[in-house]
Amino acid sequence: SGEPIPQYNDIISAERVDTTTLLTYNLYHEARSESDLANIMIMNTVFNRVDNKHYPSTVEGVILQKWQFSWVNDGKSDLIKEKTRYKELYKLVEYYLTHKSVLGKLGDSVNHYHTKSVSPKWKDSVRMKELFTIDEHVFYRRD
């Protein structure tokens, strides 16, 4: 596809990013080298937070909430370098949004995750229940 990939150096300062693009940026920066299933679980995490009273009520609010997704506040450029992978993830986001009622059930209680390479303090909270691991991500439900 010849359509240019939107390039945001800093997603926080971008004027307006549509939901599909923002979800794709989130997948690209969180888990671009992982399977579709891991990326679907990351989208489920975002939407489960949207539906949770403790988080913002929009995809934009959830993804851009300070200190929730490491890539948003890491001070590094958000530019897309792997254009082919971005396009694949964009198609996955479109598919997910079309079939969210079914795909959302795969991880209907997931609301936190981290990569296996880190050990955040929050994972030891008594309110956190580890659910499963897919590829390099460990997924949790906060009760």
PASEBA-1860 file (N, C-alpha, C; in nm, 3 decimals):
! residues 143
1> SGEPIPQY> 0.084/-0.117/0.000/0.000/0.000/0.000/0.088/0.124/0.000 ~ 0.052/0.217/-0.086/0.131/0.336/-0.102/0.099/0.446/-0.004 ~ 0.002/0.424/0.084/-0.036/0.528/0.179/0.078/0.552/0.278 ~ 0.115/0.679/0.297/0.227/0.708/0.388/0.192/0.672/0.533 ~ 0.293/0.628/0.604/0.276/0.596/0.745/0.292/0.725/0.825 ~ 0.194/0.758/0.908/0.209/0.880/0.988/0.331/0.869/1.078 ~ 0.409/0.975/1.083/0.532/0.973/1.161/0.524/1.077/1.272 ~ 0.513/1.029/1.395/0.510/1.117/1.511/0.638/1.096/1.589
9> NDIISAER> 0.717/1.200/1.600/0.840/1.191/1.678/0.809/1.178/1.826 ~ 0.700/1.243/1.868/0.657/1.237/2.008/0.504/1.230/2.010 ~ 0.452/1.114/2.039/0.307/1.091/2.031/0.229/1.184/2.126 ~ 0.289/1.219/2.239/0.222/1.306/2.337/0.196/1.445/2.277 ~ 0.287/1.495/2.197/0.270/1.630/2.143/0.199/1.632/2.008 ~ 0.159/1.517/1.958/0.087/1.512/1.830/-0.048/1.580/1.845 ~ -0.088/1.654/1.742/-0.215/1.727/1.745/-0.333/1.634/1.773 ~ -0.356/1.542/1.682/-0.468/1.447/1.695/-0.429/1.320/1.622
17> VDTTTLLT> -0.434/1.209/1.691/-0.401/1.081/1.631/-0.528/0.995/1.636 ~ -0.569/0.941/1.522/-0.691/0.858/1.523/-0.665/0.729/1.601 ~ -0.772/0.669/1.649/-0.764/0.553/1.738/-0.689/0.436/1.675 ~ -0.716/0.406/1.548/-0.649/0.293/1.483/-0.499/0.316/1.476 ~ -0.459/0.437/1.441/-0.316/0.469/1.434/-0.252/0.461/1.572 ~ -0.319/0.515/1.672/-0.264/0.512/1.808/-0.249/0.368/1.860 ~ -0.349/0.285/1.836/-0.340/0.144/1.875/-0.223/0.076/1.803 ~ -0.205/0.109/1.675/-0.095/0.050/1.598/0.039/0.097/1.653
25> YNLYHEAR> 0.051/0.224/1.683/0.175/0.275/1.744/0.202/0.203/1.875 ~ 0.098/0.181/1.954/0.117/0.113/2.082/0.169/-0.029/2.061 ~ 0.110/-0.102/1.968/0.157/-0.238/1.939/0.300/-0.235/1.886 ~ 0.326/-0.142/1.796/0.458/-0.134/1.735/0.565/-0.113/1.842 ~ 0.540/-0.024/1.934/0.641/0.008/2.035/0.641/-0.089/2.154 ~ 0.532/-0.159/2.174/0.525/-0.252/2.287/0.567/-0.395/2.249 ~ 0.528/-0.440/2.129/0.548/-0.583/2.100/0.555/-0.613/1.951 ~ 0.621/-0.528/1.874/0.621/-0.548/1.728/0.683/-0.678/1.683
33> SESDLANI> 0.774/-0.736/1.763/0.840/-0.859/1.720/0.765/-0.984/1.768 ~ 0.650/-0.964/1.829/0.578/-1.078/1.886/0.458/-1.119/1.800 ~ 0.396/-1.228/1.841/0.286/-1.288/1.765/0.161/-1.200/1.765 ~ 0.071/-1.231/1.671/-0.058/-1.164/1.668/-0.132/-1.184/1.800 ~ -0.122/-1.304/1.858/-0.192/-1.330/1.983/-0.142/-1.239/2.096 ~ -0.012/-1.222/2.107/0.041/-1.131/2.210/-0.008/-0.989/2.185 ~ -0.011/-0.947/2.060/-0.058/-0.812/2.028/-0.208/-0.797/2.053 ~ -0.284/-0.902/2.029/-0.428/-0.898/2.061/-0.447/-0.882/2.212
41> MIMNTVFN> -0.365/-0.950/2.291/-0.376/-0.936/2.437/-0.339/-0.796/2.483 ~ -0.247/-0.733/2.415/-0.213/-0.595/2.449/-0.331/-0.503/2.417 ~ -0.397/-0.526/2.304/-0.517/-0.447/2.273/-0.627/-0.476/2.374 ~ -0.642/-0.603/2.415/-0.741/-0.634/2.518/-0.711/-0.558/2.647 ~ -0.583/-0.547/2.682/-0.545/-0.472/2.802/-0.593/-0.328/2.790 ~ -0.571/-0.267/2.675/-0.613/-0.128/2.655/-0.764/-0.116/2.669 ~ -0.840/-0.201/2.600/-0.986/-0.189/2.603/-1.044/-0.228/2.739 ~ -0.981/-0.323/2.809/-1.029/-0.356/2.944/-1.008/-0.238/3.038
49> RVDNKHYP> -0.902/-0.162/3.017/-0.882/-0.041/3.097/-0.983/0.067/3.061 ~ -1.015/0.080/2.933/-1.116/0.177/2.890/-1.248/0.150/2.963 ~ -1.279/0.022/2.983/-1.404/-0.017/3.049/-1.394/-0.022/3.202 ~ -1.280/0.015/3.258/-1.257/0.009/3.403/-1.261/0.150/3.460 ~ -1.339/0.170/3.566/-1.357/0.304/3.623/-1.228/0.366/3.677 ~ -1.125/0.287/3.697/-0.998/0.338/3.751/-0.905/0.396/3.644 ~ -0.948/0.389/3.517/-0.865/0.436/3.406/-0.947/0.532/3.319 ~ -0.879/0.607/3.231/-0.953/0.694/3.138/-1.050/0.612/3.053
57> STVEGVIL> -1.153/0.677/3.003/-1.262/0.606/2.933/-1.245/0.603/2.781 ~ -1.127/0.640/2.731/-1.101/0.634/2.588/-0.968/0.564/2.562 ~ -0.953/0.511/2.442/-0.827/0.448/2.402/-0.714/0.549/2.415 ~ -0.739/0.671/2.366/-0.637/0.776/2.372/-0.598/0.805/2.517 ~ -0.697/0.816/2.603/-0.669/0.844/2.744/-0.588/0.734/2.809 ~ -0.621/0.609/2.779/-0.551/0.495/2.838/-0.406/0.489/2.789 ~ -0.386/0.495/2.659/-0.251/0.481/2.604/-0.162/0.600/2.643 ~ -0.218/0.719/2.644/-0.138/0.837/2.672/-0.130/0.871/2.821
65> QKWQFSWV> -0.197/0.793/2.907/-0.191/0.818/3.051/-0.046/0.805/3.098 ~ -0.003/0.902/3.173/0.136/0.908/3.216/0.179/0.782/3.290 ~ 0.294/0.729/3.250/0.363/0.616/3.312/0.290/0.483/3.299 ~ 0.199/0.469/3.203/0.130/0.342/3.186/0.195/0.255/3.079 ~ 0.236/0.315/2.969/0.302/0.243/2.862/0.440/0.305/2.845 ~ 0.543/0.226/2.862/0.680/0.279/2.872/0.722/0.362/2.751 ~ 0.682/0.324/2.632/0.726/0.394/2.512/0.674/0.537/2.504 ~ 0.561/0.564/2.568/0.498/0.696/2.559/0.582/0.802/2.631
73> NDGKSDLI> 0.645/0.766/2.741/0.717/0.863/2.824/0.865/0.835/2.836 ~ 0.923/0.761/2.740/1.064/0.723/2.755/1.163/0.826/2.701 ~ 1.113/0.933/2.641/1.201/1.037/2.589/1.265/1.002/2.456 ~ 1.238/0.882/2.404/1.294/0.840/2.275/1.196/0.876/2.163 ~ 1.248/0.882/2.042/1.165/0.911/1.926/1.061/0.801/1.907 ~ 0.941/0.841/1.867/0.834/0.746/1.840/0.822/0.714/1.690 ~ 0.917/0.760/1.611/0.912/0.738/1.466/0.911/0.589/1.433 ~ 0.840/0.556/1.326/0.830/0.418/1.279/0.945/0.390/1.183
81> KEKTRYKE> 1.025/0.289/1.215/1.139/0.253/1.130/1.109/0.128/1.047 ~ 1.036/0.033/1.105/1.003/-0.092/1.035/0.865/-0.077/0.970 ~ 0.864/-0.019/0.851/0.737/0.018/0.786/0.651/-0.103/0.751 ~ 0.714/-0.212/0.709/0.637/-0.332/0.674/0.567/-0.385/0.799 ~ 0.636/-0.389/0.909/0.575/-0.440/1.033/0.463/-0.348/1.079 ~ 0.482/-0.218/1.067/0.376/-0.123/1.103/0.249/-0.153/1.023 ~ 0.265/-0.174/0.892/0.149/-0.201/0.806/0.079/-0.331/0.847 ~ 0.158/-0.432/0.884/0.098/-0.559/0.931/0.020/-0.536/1.060
89> LYKLVEYY> 0.078/-0.460/1.151/0.010/-0.433/1.278/-0.115/-0.348/1.257 ~ -0.110/-0.255/1.163/-0.227/-0.172/1.132/-0.342/-0.261/1.085 ~ -0.310/-0.359/0.998/-0.414/-0.453/0.951/-0.468/-0.536/1.068 ~ -0.380/-0.575/1.160/-0.425/-0.651/1.277/-0.519/-0.566/1.363 ~ -0.487/-0.439/1.381/-0.574/-0.349/1.458/-0.710/-0.337/1.390 ~ -0.711/-0.318/1.259/-0.838/-0.309/1.187/-0.920/-0.438/1.206 ~ -0.854/-0.552/1.193/-0.922/-0.681/1.213/-0.976/-0.691/1.356 ~ -0.894/-0.654/1.452/-0.935/-0.659/1.592/-1.058/-0.571/1.616
97> LTHKSVLG> -1.054/-0.449/1.566/-1.166/-0.358/1.590/-1.295/-0.410/1.526 ~ -1.283/-0.478/1.413/-1.400/-0.536/1.345/-1.454/-0.657/1.423 ~ -1.365/-0.731/1.490/-1.404/-0.855/1.560/-1.382/-0.846/1.711 ~ -1.385/-0.724/1.764/-1.355/-0.702/1.906/-1.446/-0.781/1.999 ~ -1.571/-0.798/1.962/-1.664/-0.869/2.050/-1.621/-1.014/2.073 ~ -1.553/-1.073/1.976/-1.504/-1.210/1.990/-1.362/-1.210/2.046 ~ -1.272/-1.132/1.986/-1.132/-1.131/2.028/-1.114/-1.079/2.170 ~ -1.202/-0.989/2.211/-1.195/-0.936/2.347/-1.218/-1.042/2.453
105> KLGDSVNH> -1.292/-1.146/2.418/-1.320/-1.254/2.513/-1.197/-1.339/2.542 ~ -1.098/-1.334/2.454/-0.975/-1.412/2.476/-0.900/-1.366/2.600 ~ -0.912/-1.239/2.631/-0.843/-1.186/2.749/-0.932/-1.088/2.820 ~ -1.054/-1.132/2.853/-1.153/-1.038/2.904/-1.123/-0.982/3.042 ~ -1.024/-1.036/3.112/-0.992/-0.980/3.243/-0.850/-0.924/3.250 ~ -0.776/-0.931/3.140/-0.638/-0.881/3.136/-0.639/-0.728/3.146 ~ -0.562/-0.673/3.240/-0.551/-0.527/3.245/-0.411/-0.476/3.278 ~ -0.316/-0.567/3.289/-0.176/-0.530/3.310/-0.086/-0.632/3.240
113> YHTKSVSP> 0.032/-0.589/3.205/0.133/-0.680/3.151/0.270/-0.617/3.164 ~ 0.370/-0.700/3.150/0.508/-0.653/3.141/0.587/-0.756/3.062 ~ 0.703/-0.715/3.013/0.787/-0.812/2.943/0.860/-0.897/3.046 ~ 0.903/-1.015/3.002/0.974/-1.106/3.092/1.108/-1.047/3.136 ~ 1.157/-0.948/3.064/1.289/-0.891/3.096/1.286/-0.790/3.211 ~ 1.167/-0.755/3.260/1.157/-0.662/3.373/1.074/-0.725/3.483 ~ 1.085/-0.668/3.603/1.007/-0.717/3.716/0.951/-0.597/3.793 ~ 0.840/-0.542/3.745/0.785/-0.423/3.810/0.734/-0.454/3.951
121> KWKDSVRM> 0.744/-0.356/4.037/0.700/-0.374/4.177/0.552/-0.409/4.186 ~ 0.470/-0.351/4.099/0.326/-0.371/4.108/0.285/-0.518/4.094 ~ 0.369/-0.600/4.028/0.330/-0.740/4.005/0.322/-0.820/4.135 ~ 0.388/-0.772/4.241/0.387/-0.842/4.370/0.270/-0.802/4.460 ~ 0.187/-0.710/4.413/0.071/-0.668/4.491/-0.024/-0.787/4.511 ~ -0.087/-0.794/4.627/-0.183/-0.901/4.654/-0.303/-0.892/4.560 ~ -0.325/-0.775/4.501/-0.438/-0.756/4.411/-0.409/-0.807/4.269 ~ -0.283/-0.838/4.240/-0.245/-0.884/4.107/-0.250/-1.035/4.096
129> KELFTIDE> -0.314/-1.084/3.992/-0.318/-1.227/3.966/-0.254/-1.250/3.829 ~ -0.145/-1.327/3.829/-0.080/-1.360/3.702/-0.170/-1.458/3.627 ~ -0.199/-1.428/3.501/-0.291/-1.509/3.423/-0.218/-1.603/3.327 ~ -0.129/-1.549/3.244/-0.059/-1.632/3.146/0.055/-1.552/3.084 ~ 0.140/-1.624/3.013/0.251/-1.563/2.940/0.235/-1.598/2.792 ~ 0.252/-1.498/2.707/0.251/-1.519/2.562/0.376/-1.450/2.509 ~ 0.457/-1.526/2.439/0.583/-1.474/2.385/0.664/-1.412/2.499 ~ 0.696/-1.284/2.488/0.780/-1.218/2.588/0.701/-1.140/2.692
137> HVFYRRD> 0.568/-1.152/2.693/0.485/-1.074/2.785/0.413/-1.163/2.886 ~ 0.409/-1.115/3.009/0.335/-1.179/3.117/0.211/-1.093/3.143 ~ 0.094/-1.155/3.142/-0.031/-1.083/3.155/-0.095/-1.107/3.292 ~ -0.163/-1.002/3.344/-0.218/-1.004/3.480/-0.360/-0.947/3.479 ~ -0.430/-0.980/3.588/-0.557/-0.914/3.620/-0.538/-0.850/3.757 ~ -0.574/-0.724/3.767/-0.571/-0.658/3.897/-0.711/-0.667/3.955 ~ -0.725/-0.734/4.068/-0.856/-0.750/4.133/-0.891/-0.627/4.214
END
